[in-house]
Amino acid sequence: MNDNLENADDFINFLIKTYLPKEEFKIEKEEENKNLKYTVYVKKRSLGKIVGKGGKVAEAIREIVKSLPNVKKRIYIKFEEMKDE
């Protein structure tokens, strides 16, 4: 795998961990052609922390990740409630 993509994975994980402890979320990645889709599953009690008021925190995370250098794929990040709490 491309080192830059691994760095994107690590960076997204790092950003989320600044808001939540590791046991409060999990990240799944799906690659399709020129797109990387990340789904961040968050426990219900912590969803508000990561989404933020009016979605501002989530949008800020998306914008920071989009600005990563040397990542040639489009990155999408979706936040969802973790089903098995």
N, C-alpha and C positions, 0 to 999 in steps of 0.2 A: 504494500500500500504506500501511497505517496506520503512522505513525511509531513507535508503541509496539511494534508487532510487529518492526519493524526494530531497535529498541533491544533487544528480547529476543534477536534473532539476534546482534547485536553483543556482548551481555552473555554469552551462552553461549560464543561464540568466545573472549572475554576470559578467562572462567573456565578453559576447557580449556587456553588458552595459558599459564596460570600453572603448569601441570603438565607440558606437552609443547611441544616446538617445532612450528611450523606444518606442517613436512613429515612429522610423525608421525601426523597425523590429518586427516580431512575430515568435514564435517558436511553432511547432507542433511536437508531440511525437507519435510514433507508437511502440507498444510492440508486438514482435513475439517470442514465445518460449524463446530462450536464447539471443535474440537480442533486442536492443533499437535503434530505428531509429529516429533521430531528423532532421527535416527540418527547417532551419532558412530562413524565407522569409525577404528580405531586400529591401528597396526602391532603385530604380535604382541609384539615386544620391549618395547613401552611399555604394553601393556594393563594390566598389574599396577599401574603407577603411577596410572592414571586410575581404576581400579576400587577400588584400595586393599584393605587387609586386611578381609576379610569384607564387602566392598562399601561400606565407610564413606565413602570419598571420592566415589564415584558418587552415593550417597544424599544426601550433603551438597550436591553440585552440584544435584541435583533439587530439594531443599528450598529452596535459595537462589533458584532460578529461579521456583519456584512463588510465592514471596513478592513478585515484581516487581509494583509498583503499575500500575494502568491497563491491564493485559492481561486482556481479557475472555474469552480462550479458555483451555481447559485445556491445559497443556503436559506432554508426555510425552517423556522422554529415554531412549534405549536405546543401550548401548555394545556394539559388535561388533568382531570382529577384521577388519582390512582384508585382503581376499583377495589383491590384487596387490601384493606387497611388493617 
